[in-house]
């Protein structure tokens, strides 16, 4: 079987290329929060006691957790994006760009307002991801069953 990329696949690649920018924002939020809290490397998180006493340590933990959540979700997202884009490149590319925007909302909200601040980005990103995963499964079935 050969797979020809659709002419509009550039939208998919553009959406995929937006994810390193999201990662850079996460890295900036995490490193600046780490510095403000005085948490030295290689310590991954402030202790619960530190976070309870120091709002800067709590903010660092939120930034660190937001970044970890992004990296946990990145591989499944990229897989769904690249597969869905084989049949529906504009739709997949649009969803992919929206997902990156939602992940920025998640990061900024979580770091600025704690766990409650992540809700808008989380719900939006999850709904987008469900649509993208569904589209990728439909695309994969189409290729597998030759429709």
N, C-alpha and C positions, 0 to 999 in steps of 0.2 A: 504494500500500500504506500502510496506517496501522498503527502499532504502539501497542498499549495497554500501559502499564506494569502489571505484576502488582501486586496489592495488597501483597505482601511486598517490593516493590522498595526499601523503606526500609532493609532490611538491607544491600543493595548500597551504597546511599548512605552508610550509617553506616561501612561498611568503607572506602569511598573517602575519607570525611571523616577517617579515622584517619591517613591518610598525611601530612597536614601536621604532625601531632604527631610522627611519626617524623622528619620533616625538622627540626623544632625540636630534637629530641634530638641529631640529627647536628650541627646548627649549634652547639649548646652544647658538644658533645664536641670539635669542631674548633676553635672559638674559644678554649676554655680550654686546649687543647693548644698552640695557636699562641702564646698569651700565655706559657705556662710555658716554651716553647722559645725565646721571644724572636724568632720569625720575623715580620718586619714585612710589612705589605701593600705592594706587590701580589704578593709572592713566593708562588707556589702551593705549593711543596714545599721542604723543607730539602734541601740538596745531599746526595749520597751520603756525602761526607766528614763533613758535619755529623751525619747520622743514625748513622754508624758510631761517632762520638766521643761523642755526647750522646743518652742514652736518651729524653730529652724531645723531641728533634728527631725521633727514630725514631717515637715515639708520635704526634707531630703528623702525620707522613707516613701512618701507619696510619689515623688519624682522617680525614684529608683523602681518602685513597683509599676508605675505607668510604663517605663521603658521596658521592663521585663515582659509586661503584658503585650506590648507591641511586638517584641521579638518572638514571643510564643505564637502570635497570630500571623506573623508575616509569611511563613512558608506555606501554610494552607491557603492563605489569600492569594499569593502569587501563583500557586498551582491552579486554583480555580480561575483566576484572571486569564492566564495564558491558554488554558483549555477552552474556556467559554469564548474567548476571542477568535478562535478558529472558525466559528460559524457566525458569531454575532460581535464583530469587532467594535462597532460604534457603541453598542449597548454595554459591552464589557468594559470598554475604555472609559465610558462615562461613569459606570459603577465604580471602577477602580479609582478614578480621580476623586469621586465623592467619598470613597472609603478613606483615602489619604487625608482628605479634609476633616472627616469625622475623627480620625486618629489624632489630628492636631488639636481638635476641640477636646478630646479625651485627655491628652497630655497637659494642655494648658489648664483645663478645668480641674483636673486632679491635683496638679501642683499648686494651683492658686487657692483652691477651696476644699482640699481634702477629698475623701471618698465620695461625698455627695456631689462634688464638682465634676465628676467623671460621667455622670448619668446620661446627659444629652449625647455626648460623643459615643458612649458605650452602646446605647440603644440604637442610635443612627447607624453606627458601624456594624452592629450585629445584624440589623435588618438588611443592610446592603450586602453583607457577606452571605446571608441566607439566599438572597436572590442570585448572587454570583455562583454560589455552590450549586444551586438548582440548575442554573443555566449550563454550568460546566458538566454536570451529570447528564443532562439532556443532550449536550453536544457529544459527550463520550459515547453515550448509547447510540446516537446516530451513526457515529463512525464504526462502532462495534457491530451494529446490525445492518450497516450499509443503507441507511435511509437518508 
